[in-house]
Amino acid sequence: MDRPVGIGLIGLGNVASGVVRLLGDAPAAVRRRRLDVALQRVAVRDLQRPRTVAVDPGLLTDQAMAVVDDPRVDLVIELTGAPEAVEWVRAALARGKDVVTANKAMLAEHGDELFGLALDRGVDLMFEASVAGGIPIIRSLRAGLVANRVESLYGILNGTTNYILTQMTRGAGDYPAMLRLAQEKGFAEPDPTMDVSGRDAAQKLCILSRIAFHSRVTGSQIFCEGIEQVDAGDIQYARELGYAVKLLAVAKLAGDRVQARVHPAMVPADSLLANTNDEFNAIEVVGSSVGNQVFYGRGAGQMPTASAVVADLVELVQRKRAGGGTAIGDMILGEGALELADIAECELRYYLRLRVLDCPGVLEKIAHVLAVERISIASVLQKQRDLQGGSVPLIIVTHEARERQMKRALAALNDLREVEGAPRVMRIEDL
Ligand SMILES: NC(=O)c1ccc[n+]([C@@H]2O[C@H](COP(=O)([O-])OP(=O)(O)OC[C@H]3O[C@@H](n4cnc5c(N)ncnc54)[C@H](OP(=O)(O)O)[C@@H]3O)[C@@H](O)[C@H]2O)c1
């Protein structure tokens, strides 16, 4: 191609404005790579809205399909997060145009179809910005670590929940107060459900597991528990046991299947993940040749996310100049796709927190319930000082047990007369 590559941008919000800024003032490293591109069309929802970056008003349209259909547009950058984005991306790929996107929700639910379509048409669908913002984790998995079999991957993939848990760990307040603080600081949406429920992290984990394990699950198939029930007591007991509480996204090989789950977990207090604080993200990858590697940085924000979008753009343009070919489709849809393991079969260590009557024989009864399910106890912590109306907190850490057995044991503990209220439970990942 001897003319500039024609770019069509759908969206001119937070991230897209950062992309326009980077294209206008590209660092020398980008210029050296001959990023010869021309912005040909830009779609927005509201043509009247003032913009934070200068764009020729003649390029603007409020019809996203006008960008896709414009013959001068060779490559579409989708940065809206709109539910209709899947239609625009499908249409762009079908017309033989490469696409760059940051839309994790779209990829988590429609990835199979869209990557298949890209492969079929011989074009690319690039998505570095969809997981962990500015951290180049997708590129690292598909290129830098290509000589490894990924054995496991642990991520702190959601900045909102990490900010809330960090503040709770510092003793700044309980969950409702720290959620409000996160909203005031702009780290949480007015409707925080996607973040605090773990769904946002599950969508990102789904994308990572596609590359690391060729798994073809959708985001909604991934087991997911949020942080809404974590309280100051759990965080305090975690500290006493030598752990920190994080919303952890885990994908790991389990025989010929892959486990993929998102839930609050206790991780060793001296681990890099436990020390990933505030709105930062981190991903620990265990590879067959490299061992453990941790990627750490800003998982969101205008310029970190724009940096990932421009990295995809540079790679695509370079490939076009070199005569084409696709980067990811065959890797993502290739041979050896792994099925999802049943969460009930996962074997993990657990933290149990019970309120029990302060009378003889209680510990024996609880140990018996666990023994029936063949769950063995690693340690017990009894807090006499917290005596309230004749009951005390009892903290139990178990050795590895199957999730299915732990569920049954919890139901049985709940039925014991000596146990007050529902037992609380948290999974432990020793990393
Ligand atoms: N923000 C981050 O830190 C971050 C990090 C990682 C990934 N992402 C992803 O990046 C994408 C963009 O996020 P953002 O924060 O930049 O969002 P944003 O600031 O809300 O911007 C969205 C843009 O899309 C435009 N838009 C929405 N619906 C449209 C429609 N039907 N037709 C044409 N244009 C439409 C909006 O137009 P108007 O301006 O006219 O309203 C706006 O310019 C999302 O998929 C998000 O999940 C964001």
PDBQT file of the ligand as one rigid body, heavy atoms in Angstrom, charges set to zero:
ROOT
HETATM    1  N1  LIG A 501     -11.899   4.557  29.947  1.00  0.00    +0.000 N 
HETATM    2  C1  LIG A 501     -11.016   3.606  30.218  1.00  0.00    +0.000 C 
HETATM    3  O1  LIG A 501     -10.124   3.769  31.053  1.00  0.00    +0.000 OA
HETATM    4  C2  LIG A 501     -11.074   2.301  29.471  1.00  0.00    +0.000 A 
HETATM    5  C3  LIG A 501     -10.132   1.285  29.773  1.00  0.00    +0.000 A 
HETATM    6  C4  LIG A 501     -10.154   0.082  29.055  1.00  0.00    +0.000 A 
HETATM    7  C5  LIG A 501     -11.122  -0.096  28.087  1.00  0.00    +0.000 A 
HETATM    8  N2  LIG A 501     -12.050   0.885  27.837  1.00  0.00    +0.000 N 
HETATM    9  C6  LIG A 501     -13.035   0.641  26.800  1.00  0.00    +0.000 C 
HETATM   10  O2  LIG A 501     -12.882   1.628  25.777  1.00  0.00    +0.000 OA
HETATM   11  C7  LIG A 501     -14.150   1.901  25.184  1.00  0.00    +0.000 C 
HETATM   12  C8  LIG A 501     -14.401   3.411  25.233  1.00  0.00    +0.000 C 
HETATM   13  O3  LIG A 501     -14.389   3.837  26.586  1.00  0.00    +0.000 OA
HETATM   14  P1  LIG A 501     -14.394   5.400  26.963  1.00  0.00    +0.000 P 
HETATM   15  O4  LIG A 501     -14.058   5.461  28.403  1.00  0.00    +0.000 OA
HETATM   16  O5  LIG A 501     -13.568   6.161  25.996  1.00  0.00    +0.000 OA
HETATM   17  O6  LIG A 501     -15.935   5.748  26.767  1.00  0.00    +0.000 OA
HETATM   18  P2  LIG A 501     -16.629   7.182  26.661  1.00  0.00    +0.000 P 
HETATM   19  O7  LIG A 501     -15.725   8.256  27.182  1.00  0.00    +0.000 OA
HETATM   20  O8  LIG A 501     -17.990   7.051  27.225  1.00  0.00    +0.000 OA
HETATM   21  O9  LIG A 501     -16.762   7.425  25.091  1.00  0.00    +0.000 OA
HETATM   22  C9  LIG A 501     -17.650   6.719  24.289  1.00  0.00    +0.000 C 
HETATM   23  C10 LIG A 501     -17.689   7.371  22.913  1.00  0.00    +0.000 C 
HETATM   24  O10 LIG A 501     -18.517   6.584  22.068  1.00  0.00    +0.000 OA
HETATM   25  C11 LIG A 501     -19.436   7.430  21.400  1.00  0.00    +0.000 C 
HETATM   26  N3  LIG A 501     -20.658   6.679  21.117  1.00  0.00    +0.000 N 
HETATM   27  C12 LIG A 501     -21.447   6.024  21.996  1.00  0.00    +0.000 A 
HETATM   28  N4  LIG A 501     -22.511   5.458  21.365  1.00  0.00    +0.000 NA
HETATM   29  C13 LIG A 501     -22.355   5.757  20.058  1.00  0.00    +0.000 A 
HETATM   30  C14 LIG A 501     -23.128   5.487  18.907  1.00  0.00    +0.000 A 
HETATM   31  N5  LIG A 501     -24.254   4.785  18.970  1.00  0.00    +0.000 N 
HETATM   32  N6  LIG A 501     -22.683   5.947  17.706  1.00  0.00    +0.000 NA
HETATM   33  C15 LIG A 501     -21.523   6.665  17.629  1.00  0.00    +0.000 A 
HETATM   34  N7  LIG A 501     -20.764   6.970  18.702  1.00  0.00    +0.000 NA
HETATM   35  C16 LIG A 501     -21.171   6.528  19.899  1.00  0.00    +0.000 A 
HETATM   36  C17 LIG A 501     -19.689   8.587  22.350  1.00  0.00    +0.000 C 
HETATM   37  O11 LIG A 501     -20.163   9.688  21.623  1.00  0.00    +0.000 OA
HETATM   38  P3  LIG A 501     -20.485  11.114  22.329  1.00  0.00    +0.000 P 
HETATM   39  O12 LIG A 501     -19.119  11.620  22.761  1.00  0.00    +0.000 OA
HETATM   40  O13 LIG A 501     -21.099  11.932  21.276  1.00  0.00    +0.000 OA
HETATM   41  O14 LIG A 501     -21.373  10.790  23.480  1.00  0.00    +0.000 OA
HETATM   42  C18 LIG A 501     -18.283   8.788  22.935  1.00  0.00    +0.000 C 
HETATM   43  O15 LIG A 501     -17.516   9.644  22.109  1.00  0.00    +0.000 OA
HETATM   44  C19 LIG A 501     -15.163   1.045  25.945  1.00  0.00    +0.000 C 
HETATM   45  O16 LIG A 501     -15.370  -0.168  25.257  1.00  0.00    +0.000 OA
HETATM   46  C20 LIG A 501     -14.478   0.773  27.275  1.00  0.00    +0.000 C 
HETATM   47  O17 LIG A 501     -14.914  -0.417  27.897  1.00  0.00    +0.000 OA
HETATM   48  C21 LIG A 501     -12.033   2.066  28.502  1.00  0.00    +0.000 A 
ENDROOT
TORSDOF 0
